């Protein structure tokens, strides 16, 4: 058997070098985080900015050059065979998969590699699997997280982002996502809830469809993904009504999603309660770079605030479109997606001028290593 191919240590060192946060007169990483954390967010998310108050200029950060964000995908990016090629080539990836297996007490990587797909798609398996794959790609590249100015993730991908930024260790992240998946599945009986994608609908049109379809049931915006795709979630009866009226309200198409529960809506409150308890006893460290939180579309670094927002995220809307817009307004011009090719197209629809790189395979990793070096 040929020797495994790994990204050479010399390339990793060349890539990482001194980080932007290590250079200049800013001192250690903590000072740089605090300098960035005030960057502009929507006024309704920023109670600290009074009406008429002078607002900070996020573009000032561009004085040192372009800015980069590392992003991590959410559920739906799983597939049988994920990580198999990576594990053959990378010792770092094998270590990630082994640590996750040990933390969960199950052969998750075998399920990722061999299936069956029905078991991998179960949210309690899909969530830690997607995270493990993304972190395996990230660690195989050997890129310091401080080579990014922000990290962000879509739904469960926010946990991957926090892991990459050092707020959670890998084993803790895996256990939290396993528990999150189990709690979300248990929150609503199978068949009671549903989700649908509204294509060709912006947030305003989607909200009008959800309001019209609710009729006393829950029908809420779950994901504001990009200018032409919004996902709704709630009682199946309401979601079916929304699909029926979607075109009348300006959507091009409405598609029922093959999910096992209605994520990111008020029906998930029992799961939010479970995660509140789990996160209350979990040590959360200050991330090495600010993390864009899904539910406020703004950067956070305070561990207590991160904990609160992860609980809110279970029932709240994933504000991905706004998050990308806020990052670009803060000066981000390059997005690197680890472990999927799902978020990249969304980012391009939101910010067409941004550079987007999606990294999954060893070829992707080696190409990015050379480019950054």
Residue frames as qw, qx, qy, qz and C-alpha x, y, z in Angstrom:
[[0.000, 0.891, 0.455, 0.000, 0.00, 0.00, 0.00],
 [0.393, 0.561, -0.055, 0.726, 1.42, 3.41, -0.89],
 [0.310, -0.224, -0.485, 0.786, 2.42, 5.74, 1.93],
 [0.035, 0.841, 0.524, -0.132, -0.33, 8.18, 2.95],
 [0.342, 0.461, 0.122, 0.810, 0.01, 11.60, 1.38],
 [0.297, -0.768, -0.431, 0.371, -0.10, 14.50, 3.83],
 [0.200, 0.942, -0.001, 0.270, 0.27, 18.22, 3.48],
 [0.679, 0.178, -0.384, 0.600, 3.97, 18.73, 4.29],
 [0.458, -0.691, -0.349, 0.438, 4.75, 20.35, 7.63],
 [0.358, -0.180, 0.160, 0.902, 6.86, 22.91, 5.82],
 [0.056, -0.454, -0.525, -0.718, 3.82, 24.00, 3.80],
 [0.422, -0.737, -0.528, -0.006, 1.75, 24.29, 6.97],
 [0.480, -0.528, -0.142, 0.686, 4.44, 26.45, 8.55],
 [0.230, 0.061, 0.356, 0.904, 4.74, 28.55, 5.43],
 [0.192, -0.616, -0.596, -0.478, 0.97, 29.00, 5.30],
 [0.477, -0.741, -0.454, 0.132, 0.60, 29.91, 8.94],
 [0.403, 0.418, -0.150, 0.800, 3.63, 32.09, 9.56],
 [0.046, -0.201, -0.490, 0.847, 2.92, 35.00, 11.91],
 [0.092, 0.661, 0.737, 0.106, -0.82, 35.65, 11.95],
 [0.050, 0.670, 0.186, 0.717, -2.38, 39.06, 11.38],
 [0.568, -0.777, -0.160, -0.218, -3.18, 39.06, 15.07],
 [0.816, -0.354, -0.053, 0.453, 0.44, 38.40, 16.05],
 [0.512, 0.281, 0.113, 0.804, 1.92, 41.27, 14.08],
 [0.041, -0.699, -0.161, -0.696, 1.90, 45.00, 14.75],
 [0.026, 0.315, -0.528, 0.788, 1.31, 46.79, 18.01],
 [0.662, -0.350, -0.236, -0.619, -1.91, 45.05, 18.95],
 [0.389, -0.408, 0.728, -0.389, -0.31, 42.59, 21.36],
 [0.230, -0.008, 0.973, -0.010, -1.91, 39.14, 21.75],
 [0.089, -0.318, -0.811, -0.483, -5.00, 37.66, 20.14],
 [0.126, -0.628, -0.688, 0.342, -7.30, 38.92, 22.88],
 [0.029, -0.546, -0.032, 0.837, -6.68, 42.57, 21.98],
 [0.094, 0.100, -0.638, -0.757, -7.39, 41.91, 18.31],
 [0.117, -0.443, -0.882, -0.114, -10.60, 40.07, 19.08],
 [0.073, -0.684, -0.497, 0.529, -11.91, 42.96, 21.13],
 [0.014, -0.427, 0.250, 0.869, -10.95, 45.38, 18.38],
 [0.151, -0.046, -0.769, -0.620, -12.96, 43.45, 15.82],
 [0.042, -0.377, -0.911, 0.159, -15.95, 42.45, 17.92],
 [0.164, 0.550, 0.345, -0.743, -17.69, 45.83, 17.64],
 [0.059, -0.063, 0.621, 0.779, -18.02, 45.62, 13.87],
 [0.451, 0.078, -0.042, -0.888, -21.27, 46.75, 12.37],
 [0.067, 0.261, 0.963, 0.023, -24.35, 44.55, 12.72],
 [0.165, -0.585, -0.551, -0.571, -27.99, 45.34, 11.94],
 [0.130, -0.427, 0.299, -0.843, -29.24, 48.02, 14.33],
 [0.777, -0.365, -0.091, -0.505, -31.97, 45.74, 15.70],
 [0.910, -0.086, -0.347, 0.211, -29.23, 43.32, 16.78],
 [0.506, 0.215, -0.320, 0.772, -27.09, 46.02, 18.36],
 [0.362, -0.837, -0.408, -0.044, -28.79, 47.42, 21.47],
 [0.576, -0.474, -0.055, 0.664, -25.46, 49.03, 22.39],
 [0.251, 0.116, 0.332, 0.902, -25.77, 51.42, 19.42],
 [0.148, 0.609, 0.508, -0.591, -28.21, 54.17, 20.31],
 [0.447, 0.749, 0.440, 0.214, -30.21, 55.92, 17.60],
 [0.175, 0.970, -0.050, 0.159, -28.05, 58.61, 16.11],
 [0.623, -0.658, 0.345, 0.244, -24.89, 57.39, 17.80],
 [0.290, 0.722, -0.573, -0.258, -21.64, 57.40, 15.86],
 [0.987, 0.023, 0.138, -0.082, -20.99, 53.95, 14.43],
 [0.506, -0.524, 0.562, 0.391, -17.58, 52.32, 14.11],
 [0.562, 0.646, -0.343, -0.386, -16.08, 52.00, 10.65],
 [0.909, -0.136, 0.392, 0.045, -15.46, 48.29, 10.01],
 [0.743, 0.639, -0.039, 0.195, -13.55, 49.12, 6.85],
 [0.139, -0.879, 0.442, -0.110, -10.72, 50.42, 9.04],
 [0.804, -0.297, 0.514, 0.049, -9.69, 46.78, 9.44],
 [0.822, 0.525, 0.161, 0.151, -8.80, 46.73, 5.74],
 [0.022, 0.933, -0.358, -0.037, -5.72, 48.85, 6.42],
 [0.444, -0.483, 0.747, 0.105, -3.76, 45.62, 6.88],
 [0.121, 0.186, -0.849, -0.480, -5.13, 44.08, 3.68],
 [0.606, -0.170, -0.515, -0.582, -8.01, 41.81, 2.72],
 [0.475, -0.262, 0.643, -0.540, -10.03, 39.87, 5.26],
 [0.440, 0.081, -0.855, -0.262, -11.00, 36.20, 5.21],
 [0.682, -0.237, 0.357, -0.592, -13.74, 34.09, 6.80],
 [0.121, 0.116, -0.984, -0.067, -13.69, 30.33, 7.39],
 [0.658, -0.041, 0.069, -0.749, -17.18, 28.84, 7.07],
 [0.101, -0.113, 0.983, -0.101, -18.60, 25.43, 7.95],
 [0.444, -0.143, -0.572, -0.675, -21.66, 23.68, 6.43],
 [0.534, -0.134, 0.524, -0.650, -24.79, 22.37, 8.11],
 [0.584, 0.112, 0.793, -0.131, -27.11, 19.42, 7.71],
 [0.697, 0.658, 0.155, -0.239, -27.67, 18.24, 4.17],
 [0.294, 0.778, -0.545, -0.108, -23.97, 18.12, 3.29],
 [0.554, -0.337, 0.757, -0.074, -23.60, 14.52, 4.51],
 [0.792, 0.386, -0.319, -0.349, -23.14, 11.63, 2.07],
 [0.944, -0.206, 0.242, 0.083, -22.00, 8.03, 2.30],
 [0.796, 0.332, 0.019, 0.505, -18.26, 7.89, 1.68],
 [0.019, -0.944, 0.096, -0.316, -17.58, 11.25, 3.28],
 [0.397, -0.792, 0.453, -0.096, -14.06, 11.44, 4.67],
 [0.968, -0.020, 0.230, 0.102, -12.93, 8.09, 3.26],
 [0.684, 0.585, -0.069, 0.431, -10.38, 9.49, 0.80],
 [0.093, -0.851, 0.285, -0.432, -9.21, 11.99, 3.38],
 [0.773, -0.525, 0.330, -0.137, -8.62, 9.30, 6.00],
 [0.939, 0.186, 0.109, 0.268, -6.51, 7.24, 3.57],
 [0.536, 0.630, -0.073, 0.557, -4.28, 10.23, 2.88],
 [0.032, -0.684, 0.262, -0.680, -4.11, 12.12, 6.16],
 [0.465, -0.131, -0.753, 0.446, -3.09, 11.06, 9.63],
 [0.106, -0.002, 0.316, -0.943, -4.66, 14.25, 11.00],
 [0.616, -0.091, -0.295, -0.725, -8.02, 13.25, 9.53],
 [0.674, -0.116, -0.729, -0.001, -7.75, 9.72, 10.92],
 [0.251, -0.048, -0.633, 0.731, -7.05, 11.19, 14.35],
 [0.364, -0.054, 0.076, -0.927, -10.17, 13.37, 14.14],
 [0.721, -0.097, -0.469, -0.501, -12.42, 10.47, 13.17],
 [0.597, -0.072, -0.748, 0.280, -10.94, 8.22, 15.87],
 [0.068, 0.003, -0.508, 0.859, -11.39, 10.88, 18.56],
 [0.528, -0.071, -0.084, -0.842, -15.01, 11.47, 17.58],
 [0.727, -0.086, -0.648, -0.212, -15.72, 7.73, 17.59],
 [0.441, -0.062, -0.717, 0.536, -14.23, 7.44, 21.07],
 [0.142, -0.048, 0.300, -0.942, -16.14, 10.47, 22.37],
 [0.646, -0.030, -0.161, -0.746, -19.46, 9.10, 21.12],
 [0.493, -0.169, 0.824, -0.221, -18.83, 5.46, 21.89],
 [0.781, 0.451, 0.384, -0.197, -19.88, 4.44, 18.39],
 [0.552, -0.052, 0.555, 0.621, -18.32, 3.65, 15.02],
 [0.317, 0.800, 0.210, -0.464, -19.47, 6.88, 13.42],
 [0.076, 0.627, -0.549, -0.547, -16.69, 6.99, 10.84],
 [0.245, 0.044, 0.943, 0.222, -17.61, 3.48, 9.64],
 [0.322, 0.675, 0.624, -0.227, -21.15, 4.78, 9.14],
 [0.160, 0.815, -0.144, -0.538, -19.81, 7.83, 7.29],
 [0.065, -0.460, 0.764, 0.447, -17.62, 5.65, 5.08],
 [0.013, 0.034, 0.969, 0.244, -19.98, 2.76, 4.39],
 [0.518, -0.226, -0.256, -0.784, -23.51, 3.84, 5.29],
 [0.247, 0.554, 0.703, 0.372, -26.32, 2.89, 5.12],
 [0.078, 0.356, 0.141, 0.921, -27.49, 6.32, 4.02],
 [0.485, -0.647, -0.427, -0.405, -30.71, 6.11, 6.04],
 [0.705, -0.537, -0.307, 0.348, -28.73, 5.77, 9.27],
 [0.469, 0.001, 0.001, 0.883, -26.24, 8.49, 8.32],
 [0.072, -0.505, -0.322, -0.798, -29.10, 10.88, 7.55],
 [0.525, -0.684, -0.500, 0.078, -30.57, 10.51, 11.05],
 [0.042, 0.908, -0.094, 0.406, -29.91, 13.89, 12.59],
 [0.676, -0.693, 0.249, 0.003, -28.20, 12.45, 15.68],
 [0.820, -0.067, 0.355, 0.445, -25.60, 10.90, 13.33],
 [0.497, 0.697, 0.236, 0.459, -25.54, 13.51, 10.58],
 [0.157, -0.976, 0.048, -0.146, -24.74, 16.40, 12.92],
 [0.577, -0.663, 0.418, 0.230, -21.53, 15.00, 14.48],
 [0.780, 0.186, 0.451, 0.391, -20.55, 13.40, 11.15],
 [0.378, 0.843, 0.168, 0.343, -20.69, 16.70, 9.25],
 [0.297, -0.924, 0.237, -0.045, -18.71, 18.41, 12.00],
 [0.767, -0.369, 0.449, 0.272, -16.09, 15.63, 12.09],
 [0.706, 0.447, 0.362, 0.413, -15.62, 15.80, 8.33],
 [0.171, 0.944, 0.031, 0.280, -15.25, 19.59, 8.33],
 [0.446, -0.825, 0.348, 0.016, -12.74, 19.57, 11.19],
 [0.839, -0.083, 0.431, 0.322, -10.81, 16.71, 9.54],
 [0.560, 0.677, 0.215, 0.426, -10.46, 18.82, 6.39],
 [0.110, -0.965, 0.107, -0.211, -9.48, 21.86, 8.44],
 [0.631, -0.652, 0.407, 0.102, -6.83, 20.00, 10.44],
 [0.839, 0.184, 0.358, 0.367, -5.44, 18.23, 7.39],
 [0.382, 0.840, 0.056, 0.381, -4.78, 21.60, 5.80],
 [0.674, -0.250, -0.267, 0.642, -2.91, 22.59, 8.95],
 [0.135, 0.589, 0.132, 0.786, -4.05, 26.19, 8.66],
 [0.173, -0.198, -0.574, 0.776, -4.07, 28.34, 11.79],
 [0.029, 0.747, 0.665, 0.014, -7.56, 29.64, 12.52],
 [0.172, -0.772, -0.085, 0.606, -6.03, 33.08, 13.02],
 [0.243, -0.037, 0.581, 0.776, -5.48, 33.17, 9.27],
 [0.080, -0.637, -0.643, -0.417, -9.18, 34.09, 9.25],
 [0.052, -0.264, 0.225, -0.936, -10.74, 37.25, 10.66],
 [0.665, -0.101, 0.273, -0.688, -14.06, 35.53, 11.38],
 [0.041, -0.015, -0.988, -0.150, -15.46, 32.01, 11.49],
 [0.595, 0.088, 0.158, -0.783, -19.09, 31.10, 10.90],
 [0.040, 0.018, 0.986, 0.160, -21.21, 28.03, 10.36],
 [0.519, -0.159, -0.354, -0.761, -24.70, 27.26, 9.14],
 [0.838, -0.364, -0.137, -0.383, -26.82, 25.82, 11.98],
 [0.919, -0.351, 0.057, 0.168, -24.82, 22.86, 13.33],
 [0.687, 0.464, -0.071, 0.554, -21.86, 24.32, 11.42],
 [0.170, -0.859, 0.186, -0.446, -21.66, 26.99, 14.11],
 [0.831, -0.504, 0.237, 0.006, -20.44, 24.25, 16.46],
 [0.858, 0.235, 0.109, 0.443, -17.78, 23.29, 13.89],
 [0.261, 0.789, -0.076, 0.551, -16.74, 26.93, 13.69],
 [0.501, -0.782, 0.225, -0.293, -16.47, 27.14, 17.47],
 [0.937, -0.208, 0.191, 0.203, -14.40, 23.95, 17.51],
 [0.693, 0.482, 0.043, 0.534, -12.05, 25.32, 14.86],
 [0.036, 0.806, -0.128, 0.577, -11.73, 28.56, 16.84],
 [0.386, 0.192, -0.721, 0.542, -10.88, 26.70, 20.07],
 [0.473, -0.374, 0.193, -0.774, -14.05, 27.40, 22.06],
 [0.920, -0.161, 0.214, -0.285, -14.88, 23.69, 22.25],
 [0.219, -0.427, 0.847, 0.226, -12.52, 20.75, 22.07],
 [0.400, 0.141, -0.723, -0.546, -13.33, 18.12, 19.46],
 [0.214, -0.195, -0.948, 0.134, -14.76, 15.50, 21.83],
 [0.121, 0.418, 0.521, -0.735, -17.04, 18.04, 23.50],
 [0.359, 0.326, -0.284, -0.827, -18.26, 19.29, 20.13],
 [0.357, 0.012, -0.872, -0.334, -19.11, 15.75, 19.02],
 [0.135, -0.319, -0.869, 0.353, -21.02, 14.97, 22.21],
 [0.200, 0.414, 0.268, -0.847, -22.95, 18.26, 22.10],
 [0.411, 0.258, -0.467, -0.739, -24.00, 17.67, 18.49],
 [0.282, -0.119, -0.948, -0.085, -25.04, 14.10, 19.23],
 [0.024, -0.422, -0.710, 0.564, -27.20, 15.36, 22.09],
 [0.249, 0.389, -0.047, -0.886, -28.51, 18.24, 19.96],
 [0.366, 0.100, -0.730, -0.569, -29.54, 15.84, 17.21],
 [0.235, -0.267, -0.926, 0.127, -31.27, 13.48, 19.63],
 [0.043, 0.447, 0.511, -0.733, -33.09, 16.33, 21.35],
 [0.301, 0.309, -0.266, -0.862, -34.25, 17.85, 18.07],
 [0.359, -0.038, -0.847, -0.391, -35.58, 14.53, 16.85],
 [0.226, -0.345, -0.860, 0.301, -37.38, 13.87, 20.13],
 [0.073, 0.193, 0.244, -0.948, -38.93, 17.36, 20.34],
 [0.593, 0.273, -0.054, -0.756, -41.70, 16.68, 17.82],
 [0.743, 0.080, 0.659, -0.088, -43.35, 13.33, 16.97],
 [0.227, -0.114, 0.727, 0.638, -42.45, 12.04, 13.51],
 [0.093, 0.486, 0.768, 0.407, -44.96, 13.28, 10.96],
 [0.122, -0.822, -0.459, 0.315, -46.17, 16.27, 12.97],
 [0.090, -0.817, 0.151, 0.548, -43.60, 18.73, 11.64],
 [0.746, 0.437, 0.341, 0.369, -42.11, 19.52, 8.26],
 [0.210, -0.644, 0.195, 0.710, -39.86, 21.98, 6.42],
 [0.638, 0.629, 0.401, 0.191, -40.00, 23.43, 2.91],
 [0.386, -0.261, 0.240, 0.852, -37.67, 25.48, 0.74],
 [0.355, 0.845, 0.323, -0.235, -39.18, 28.51, -0.94],
 [0.577, -0.030, 0.403, 0.710, -37.22, 29.09, -4.14],
 [0.172, 0.463, 0.380, 0.782, -37.23, 32.46, -5.84],
 [0.378, -0.833, -0.345, -0.208, -38.55, 34.08, -2.67],
 [0.249, 0.469, -0.441, 0.723, -36.78, 36.67, -0.57],
 [0.161, -0.123, -0.774, 0.600, -37.32, 37.07, 3.16],
 [0.347, 0.141, 0.194, -0.906, -40.31, 39.41, 2.83],
 [0.654, 0.074, -0.489, -0.573, -42.15, 37.11, 0.42],
 [0.488, -0.011, -0.859, 0.154, -41.35, 34.09, 2.59],
 [0.025, 0.101, 0.632, -0.768, -42.66, 35.82, 5.70],
 [0.526, 0.119, -0.055, -0.840, -45.91, 36.69, 3.90],
 [0.657, 0.051, -0.690, -0.299, -46.31, 33.04, 2.84],
 [0.336, -0.039, -0.835, 0.434, -45.61, 31.79, 6.37],
 [0.219, 0.095, 0.414, -0.879, -48.07, 34.26, 7.91],
 [0.620, 0.108, -0.256, -0.733, -50.80, 33.32, 5.45],
 [0.654, 0.072, -0.738, -0.149, -50.25, 29.60, 5.92],
 [0.047, 0.209, -0.780, 0.588, -50.06, 29.50, 9.71],
 [0.600, -0.342, -0.392, -0.608, -53.79, 29.68, 10.55],
 [0.727, -0.569, 0.158, -0.350, -53.11, 28.94, 14.20],
 [0.963, -0.057, -0.008, 0.262, -50.30, 26.45, 13.55],
 [0.406, -0.698, 0.324, 0.492, -46.57, 27.14, 13.70],
 [0.728, 0.538, 0.242, 0.349, -45.13, 28.25, 10.36],
 [0.302, -0.887, 0.138, 0.321, -41.88, 30.16, 10.78],
 [0.527, 0.760, -0.373, 0.078, -38.81, 31.22, 8.82],
 [0.912, -0.348, 0.092, 0.196, -36.10, 28.70, 9.66],
 [0.622, -0.216, 0.320, 0.681, -33.24, 29.66, 7.31],
 [0.349, 0.905, 0.007, -0.242, -32.72, 32.87, 5.39],
 [0.847, -0.078, 0.334, 0.407, -30.12, 31.29, 3.13],
 [0.327, -0.096, 0.364, 0.867, -29.67, 33.74, 0.27],
 [0.267, 0.262, -0.001, -0.927, -31.69, 36.26, -1.74],
 [0.596, 0.122, -0.487, -0.627, -33.52, 33.52, -3.62],
 [0.644, -0.112, -0.757, -0.019, -33.87, 30.73, -1.04],
 [0.340, -0.399, 0.464, -0.714, -35.67, 30.78, 2.28],
 [0.410, -0.114, -0.905, -0.003, -36.64, 27.72, 4.32],
 [0.528, -0.414, 0.108, -0.734, -39.77, 27.55, 6.46],
 [0.317, 0.036, -0.916, 0.244, -40.50, 25.18, 9.32],
 [0.438, -0.153, 0.353, -0.812, -43.42, 24.20, 11.53],
 [0.655, 0.143, 0.655, -0.348, -46.49, 22.00, 11.69],
 [0.319, 0.045, 0.810, 0.490, -46.83, 19.81, 8.60],
 [0.246, 0.720, 0.649, -0.002, -50.34, 21.05, 7.93],
 [0.010, 0.912, 0.022, -0.410, -49.12, 24.66, 7.83],
 [0.268, -0.466, 0.623, 0.568, -46.11, 23.82, 5.68],
 [0.347, 0.315, 0.821, 0.325, -48.36, 22.02, 3.19],
 [0.179, 0.881, 0.410, -0.156, -50.61, 25.09, 3.05],
 [0.151, -0.793, 0.272, 0.525, -47.53, 27.25, 2.45],
 [0.354, -0.128, 0.765, 0.522, -46.43, 25.07, -0.45],
 [0.307, 0.591, 0.733, 0.136, -49.89, 25.33, -1.99],
 [0.099, 0.952, 0.267, -0.110, -49.96, 29.15, -1.89],
 [0.554, -0.460, 0.226, 0.655, -46.27, 29.88, -2.49],
 [0.375, 0.250, 0.514, 0.730, -46.56, 30.77, -6.19],
 [0.050, -0.838, -0.482, -0.251, -49.51, 33.06, -5.51],
 [0.390, -0.890, -0.029, 0.233, -47.23, 35.05, -3.21],
 [0.263, 0.906, -0.319, -0.091, -44.39, 35.37, -5.72],
 [0.524, -0.462, 0.701, 0.145, -42.22, 32.31, -5.07],
 [0.429, 0.419, -0.648, -0.470, -41.07, 30.39, -8.13],
 [0.735, -0.032, -0.665, -0.131, -41.37, 27.03, -6.44],
 [0.517, -0.552, 0.464, -0.461, -41.83, 25.41, -3.03],
 [0.674, 0.221, -0.705, -0.020, -40.23, 22.08, -2.20],
 [0.811, -0.538, 0.068, -0.220, -40.95, 19.85, 0.79],
 [0.170, 0.673, -0.701, 0.162, -37.61, 18.91, 2.36],
 [0.850, -0.087, -0.518, -0.048, -36.72, 15.32, 3.31],
 [0.060, 0.441, -0.621, 0.645, -36.08, 16.03, 7.00],
 [0.456, -0.276, -0.841, 0.092, -37.19, 14.16, 10.07],
 [0.279, -0.647, -0.525, 0.478, -38.14, 17.16, 12.21],
 [0.188, 0.892, 0.248, 0.329, -39.07, 20.87, 11.89],
 [0.633, -0.184, -0.195, 0.726, -35.78, 22.52, 12.83],
 [0.216, -0.019, -0.022, 0.976, -35.31, 26.17, 13.83],
 [0.348, -0.486, -0.361, -0.716, -38.87, 26.96, 14.82],
 [0.421, -0.464, 0.393, -0.673, -40.77, 27.26, 18.13],
 [0.944, -0.116, -0.171, -0.257, -41.67, 23.55, 18.03],
 [0.722, 0.283, -0.498, 0.389, -38.03, 22.91, 18.93],
 [0.302, -0.745, 0.273, -0.529, -38.37, 24.47, 22.39],
 [0.914, -0.385, 0.117, -0.058, -37.99, 21.10, 24.19],
 [0.849, 0.244, -0.062, 0.465, -34.67, 20.64, 22.37],
 [0.154, 0.738, -0.195, 0.627, -33.61, 24.17, 23.32],
 [0.643, -0.666, 0.183, -0.330, -34.28, 23.31, 26.97],
 [0.970, -0.109, 0.051, 0.211, -32.09, 20.21, 26.67],
 [0.645, 0.458, -0.085, 0.606, -29.26, 22.20, 25.08],
 [0.190, -0.824, 0.156, -0.510, -29.55, 24.94, 27.70],
 [0.817, -0.534, 0.201, -0.087, -28.86, 22.35, 30.38],
 [0.917, 0.120, 0.081, 0.372, -26.06, 20.70, 28.39],
 [0.440, 0.645, -0.074, 0.621, -24.34, 23.98, 27.59],
 [0.421, -0.839, 0.098, -0.330, -24.68, 25.26, 31.15],
 [0.811, -0.490, 0.303, 0.103, -22.27, 22.55, 32.29],
 [0.822, 0.355, 0.156, 0.418, -19.92, 22.93, 29.30],
 [0.387, -0.629, 0.131, 0.661, -16.74, 24.97, 29.45],
 [0.552, 0.750, 0.267, 0.247, -16.67, 27.44, 26.55],
 [0.543, -0.362, 0.092, 0.752, -13.40, 29.22, 25.89],
 [0.208, 0.806, -0.037, -0.552, -13.01, 32.59, 24.19],
 [0.838, 0.442, 0.263, 0.183, -12.61, 31.86, 20.47],
 [0.577, -0.236, 0.249, 0.741, -9.31, 32.72, 18.82],
 [0.001, -0.089, -0.360, -0.929, -11.28, 34.79, 16.28],
 [0.456, 0.158, 0.340, -0.807, -14.83, 36.16, 16.52],
 [0.165, 0.229, 0.943, 0.177, -17.64, 33.79, 15.57],
 [0.352, -0.066, -0.234, -0.904, -20.59, 35.10, 13.55],
 [0.286, 0.151, 0.847, -0.422, -23.65, 33.86, 15.43],
 [0.055, 0.329, 0.828, 0.450, -26.56, 32.56, 13.33],
 [0.102, -0.712, -0.693, 0.051, -29.39, 34.17, 15.25],
 [0.118, -0.863, -0.146, 0.468, -28.03, 37.74, 15.44],
 [0.667, 0.629, 0.150, 0.370, -25.87, 37.85, 12.28],
 [0.042, -0.926, 0.272, -0.257, -23.11, 39.51, 14.28],
 [0.607, 0.328, -0.635, 0.348, -19.69, 38.54, 15.67],
 [0.676, -0.685, 0.068, -0.262, -19.38, 37.31, 19.26],
 [0.495, 0.446, -0.659, 0.349, -16.41, 36.37, 21.41],
 [0.356, -0.414, 0.544, -0.637, -17.80, 36.32, 24.95],
 [0.176, 0.016, -0.984, -0.009, -18.29, 32.71, 26.14],
 [0.225, 0.343, 0.707, -0.576, -21.43, 33.52, 28.12],
 [0.471, 0.500, -0.047, -0.725, -23.01, 35.19, 25.09],
 [0.327, 0.283, -0.822, -0.370, -21.99, 32.28, 22.85],
 [0.032, 0.136, 0.957, -0.254, -23.75, 29.90, 25.24],
 [0.361, 0.462, 0.431, -0.685, -26.96, 31.97, 25.18],
 [0.453, 0.508, -0.323, -0.658, -26.99, 32.22, 21.39],
 [0.187, 0.167, -0.947, -0.201, -26.44, 28.50, 20.85],
 [0.181, 0.335, 0.842, -0.382, -29.57, 27.86, 22.90],
 [0.383, 0.581, 0.148, -0.702, -31.53, 30.52, 21.00],
 [0.203, 0.399, -0.691, -0.568, -30.33, 29.01, 17.72],
 [0.168, 0.117, 0.979, -0.014, -32.33, 25.80, 18.28],
 [0.252, 0.665, 0.672, -0.207, -35.64, 27.62, 17.87],
 [0.068, 0.785, -0.017, -0.615, -34.40, 30.71, 16.04],
 [0.708, 0.701, 0.067, -0.043, -33.84, 31.65, 12.43],
 [0.706, -0.177, 0.306, 0.614, -30.49, 30.97, 10.78],
 [0.233, 0.930, 0.066, -0.277, -29.69, 34.42, 9.40],
 [0.753, -0.072, 0.384, 0.529, -27.09, 33.27, 6.91],
 [0.411, 0.708, 0.301, 0.488, -27.76, 35.88, 4.23],
 [0.200, -0.962, 0.014, -0.183, -27.41, 38.69, 6.74],
 [0.740, -0.547, 0.255, 0.297, -24.31, 37.11, 8.25],
 [0.695, 0.207, 0.351, 0.592, -22.54, 37.02, 4.89],
 [0.183, 0.848, 0.210, 0.451, -23.59, 40.60, 4.13],
 [0.446, -0.891, 0.083, -0.021, -22.33, 41.77, 7.51],
 [0.780, -0.310, 0.307, 0.449, -19.01, 40.00, 7.01],
 [0.554, 0.456, 0.321, 0.618, -18.54, 41.59, 3.61],
 [0.060, -0.928, -0.129, -0.345, -19.48, 45.00, 5.00],
 [0.633, -0.736, 0.179, 0.158, -16.87, 44.42, 7.70],
 [0.074, 0.794, -0.540, -0.268, -14.29, 43.93, 4.95],
 [0.656, -0.116, 0.740, 0.097, -14.30, 40.19, 4.23],
 [0.481, 0.580, -0.368, -0.545, -13.50, 39.48, 0.59],
 [0.453, 0.286, -0.833, -0.140, -12.65, 35.77, 0.77],
 [0.785, -0.258, 0.305, -0.473, -14.65, 32.85, 2.16],
 [0.296, 0.328, -0.895, -0.063, -13.22, 29.34, 2.61],
 [0.834, -0.197, 0.045, -0.513, -15.74, 26.53, 3.18],
 [0.014, -0.410, 0.905, -0.114, -14.43, 23.41, 4.92],
 [0.261, 0.050, 0.943, -0.201, -16.04, 20.02, 4.38],
 [0.427, 0.588, 0.666, -0.170, -18.75, 20.91, 1.90],
 [0.150, 0.047, 0.438, 0.885, -19.74, 22.69, -1.27],
 [0.074, -0.684, -0.725, -0.032, -23.09, 23.93, -0.01],
 [0.194, -0.814, -0.239, 0.492, -22.39, 27.35, 1.47],
 [0.364, -0.233, 0.397, 0.810, -20.12, 28.51, -1.35],
 [0.091, 0.436, 0.647, 0.619, -22.92, 28.92, -3.92],
 [0.232, -0.834, -0.494, 0.083, -25.04, 30.71, -1.33],
 [0.392, -0.615, 0.023, 0.684, -22.22, 33.14, -0.59],
 [0.273, 0.013, 0.517, 0.812, -21.80, 33.90, -4.31],
 [0.046, -0.651, -0.644, -0.400, -25.51, 34.67, -4.63],
 [0.351, -0.843, -0.319, 0.255, -25.28, 37.00, -1.64],
 [0.208, -0.837, 0.274, 0.425, -21.92, 38.60, -2.42],
 [0.851, 0.510, 0.110, 0.060, -21.10, 38.03, -6.12],
 [0.339, 0.837, -0.371, 0.218, -17.75, 39.82, -5.88],
 [0.589, -0.616, 0.504, -0.137, -16.46, 37.69, -3.02],
 [0.423, 0.423, -0.797, -0.089, -13.87, 34.99, -3.62],
 [0.829, -0.258, 0.282, -0.408, -15.19, 31.59, -2.49],
 [0.362, 0.402, -0.840, -0.038, -13.20, 28.37, -2.11],
 [0.877, -0.261, 0.110, -0.388, -14.79, 25.07, -1.06],
 [0.159, 0.542, -0.818, 0.107, -12.41, 22.47, 0.34],
 [0.914, -0.157, 0.120, -0.354, -13.28, 18.76, 0.60],
 [0.972, 0.177, -0.062, 0.144, -10.68, 16.54, -1.10],
 [0.691, -0.417, 0.189, 0.560, -6.91, 16.22, -0.83],
 [0.459, 0.407, 0.361, 0.702, -6.66, 17.93, -4.21],
 [0.134, -0.892, -0.257, -0.347, -8.66, 20.85, -2.82],
 [0.633, -0.740, 0.003, 0.228, -6.48, 20.97, 0.29],
 [0.684, -0.149, 0.272, 0.661, -3.20, 20.90, -1.65],
 [0.296, 0.617, 0.354, 0.638, -4.42, 23.56, -4.09],
 [0.291, -0.918, -0.164, -0.213, -5.45, 25.88, -1.25],
 [0.725, -0.547, 0.085, 0.410, -2.18, 25.25, 0.59],
 [0.585, 0.142, 0.303, 0.739, -0.19, 26.33, -2.45],
 [0.085, 0.767, 0.338, 0.538, -2.40, 29.35, -3.07],
 [0.453, -0.885, -0.096, -0.052, -2.18, 30.66, 0.49],
 [0.751, -0.362, 0.160, 0.529, 1.53, 29.88, 0.71]]
